[in-house]
Amino acid sequence: MKEQIRQNIAAIRARMDAAALAAGRRPEEISLCAASKMNDAQRVLWAVEGGVDCCGENRVQELREKQPQGAYGSKPVHFIGRLQTNKVKFVVGQVELIQSVDRLNLLEAIEKEAAKQNVRQDILLEVNIAAEETKAGFSPEQALEMASKMADYPHVHLCGLMAIPPICQNSQRNYNYFQKMHALWVDIRAKKYDNVTMRCLSMGMSDDFEDAIACGSTMVRIGTAIFGARNYANSLSTE
């Protein structure tokens, strides 16, 4: 399994590089985040050894189980799943980046906890770019407004945007969503708001990361293509 994970990462890297070059971009501009949900510490460490840039956890319980086991090696760990406000205290100061800040009360809870710990927590705003009723996230208009107010949250630093477009049979539809995300990211970055750097545009997963790179993604979050299909019957957590 270790060798298979290494081979999978090498194949993904080759596809990432090709997509970047085809779009006139430098491959080193795009980071590979291993979406490690439902993979144990050993498998995650194999991915780290295989050359991913960071690891992304969806569940607080898994983060707290794997971190003391050394699952992430020397690589940064990000939180990429839906975060409940009552679990913010287990994530703030424990991860390099919270990618999934999808609502105002979560941002406020992160600010409060970061102030309590006397740290500055890097975050991304999650954007519901397709306006899906079943999906969390700020609208593009709300994200733009929130970015303009980040000076009001001195213990939180806005580093960019994240999105999970809908699963589409027509790849052109997702391409359009990726283009809209990139345009929003560029717009916010150009405004040079206080406490905002916009260095990261996190979009693209196992089935669509090449399109995301073509549209300007700076980080792709890959799970299945690295680790194989998840076995939900043996989930480490019901969270």
N, C-alpha and C positions, 0 to 999 in steps of 0.2 A: 504493500500500500504506500509506503514511503516513496518508493521509486515512481509509482504511478502519479502521485501528487506532484513530484518534481517534474515529471514529463508534462503533466497537464499545465503547470505554470509556465514551462518553457514554450509550449504551444500557444498559450494565451499571450505571452510576451511577444512572440513573433507576429501574431495577428494585431496586437496593439501597435507595434512598430510600423507594420505595413499600413494600417489605417491612418496613423499620424503622418507618415510620409506622403500618402496619397492626398491628404488634405493640406499639404505644404507646411506641416508642423514638425517640431523636433520631438522624437519619441520620449526624451527625458522630461518633457513637459507634463506627461500623464503618469499618475501614480496608480498602482494596483493595490486595492484594499481587499483582503480575503474576508468575505462574509462568512464567519465561522459558526453561525447558529447551528446547534445540534451536532457539533463535532467536538470530540473530547480534546483534552489538553495535548495529548500526544499527536493527534492529527493536525491540530493547529500549529504545534511546534514544527512539524514536518513542512508545513506550508511556509513558515518563517524561514526555515533552512533552505527551502526551495526558491526563495528570492522575492517574496511579496514585500511591499513597502510598509504596510500596516495591516492590522486586523480590525475587523468591525464586529461588534457584538450587538445582537438584537434584544437580549434579555438580561436584566440585572442579575438574576440568579446565576446565569452561566458566567457572567463577568466575575462575580464574586467567588465562584468555584474555581475557575481556571486561572485567575490572576496569581493566587498564592502557589499554584502548581508550576509556575514558570512557563505557561503556555505561549506567551508572546515574545519570549526571549528578550532581545534588545530593541524590538520593533515597537512603535507606538500602537496604542489601542484606541479605537474610536467607538462611540456608542451610536448605532445606526437604526435602532428600533424605536417604537413608540415608548415614551418614558412617562410613567405616572409621577405626579408631583410628590407623592409620599415616598418615592424612591430616589428622588434627586440627591439626597444626602449620601447615597451609596455610589454615585457616579461623578459628581462634581469633585474635582481634584484627583480623581482616580483615572481619568482618561484624558488624552491629549485634546480630543475634539468631540463635541456632541453634535452630530450631524442632523438630528431629527427634532429640532425645536420647531414645533408645528402649531403653537398657540400662545397667546399672550400670557395666560396664567402660568404656563411652564417657564417661559422666559423670566417672569417675575420670581418664580420659585428658585430658579438657578441663580439669579442675581442675589437673592437673600442668602442662600447657602454659601455661595462664593464669598460674600462679604463676611459671613460667620467664620469661614475658614481662612479669611484673608488671602485669597487666591484670585486670579483672573482667569476665568474659564473661556476657552475658545469654543465658538459655536458656528453652526450653519443654520439658516432658516430653511425649513422644508416647505416647498411650494407645491400646491395642488394644481399643477399646470393645466390639467384637463378638466378641472372643476367637477371631479367625481364626488357624488354625494356620499359614497361609502368610504371615502379616503380623507384622512386628516391633512392639514397643511394650510398655509396662508394662500390667499389668492395673490396673483402678481401685484395687484394694487395695494393689498395689505402689506406684502413684503417690502414694497417700495416705501410705504409709510413707516414701517417698523425700522427700516434702515436709517431713515432720517431722524429717528428718535434714540439711536443707540447711545448717544452721549448721556442719556438718563440712566444708563446701566453700566456704571464704571467698573464693575467686577465681572463683566461679560464682554467678550470681544467678538464682533461679527467678522468672520473670515470668508463668508461666501454663501452659496445656496446649494440646496440638494433637492432632487426630485425623483419620483418614481412614476413615470408615465404609465398609462393603462396598457395591459397586454393587448396587442393589436395583431390581427392577421395581415393587415396591410402595413408593411414596414414604413411606407411613406408617411402614414399618420404619426407614428412615433418620431420620425425625422422632423416633422413639423413642430411637435412638442419640444424636441431638443433645441430646435432653432429659436423657439420662443423663449426658452429658458436662457439660452446664451444671450439673446438680446436684452433680457431683463438684467442679467448679471453685468453686462457691459454698461447698461444704463446706470445702475447703482454705482458701479465702480467709477464712472465718469463724474459723478456728483461729489465725490471726495468728502463724504460725510465723516464727522468725528467718530472715532472708535470703530471704524469700518475699514477693512483692507481688501476684501473681495479677492483673495488669492486662490480660492477654491471653488470650482463648479463640479459638484459630485453628481454624476448621472451616467447611467449605463450599467447593465448587469449582464448575466451570462448570454442572454439571447439577443442583446441589442447594443453591446458596448462599442462595436465598430461604428455604428451610426452615431452614437453619442460622441465619440472621438472626432468624427468628421464635422460635428456641429460645435466643437469647442470644449468638450468635457476635459477637466484637468484631473479627475479621479474616477475610476470605475470600480464598482463593488461587485466582486465575483465570488459566488458560492458554489453552485452546482458544477460549473465547468472546472473548478479546482478539486472539490471533494467528492463529486458524484451526487446522485440524487439523495435527498434527505429522507430518512425513515421516520416519519412522524409518529409511528406507533411506539418508537423507542425514544421519544423526546426526553431530554434531560430536565425539562421544566414545563409546567403547564401555564406559566405566566403569559 
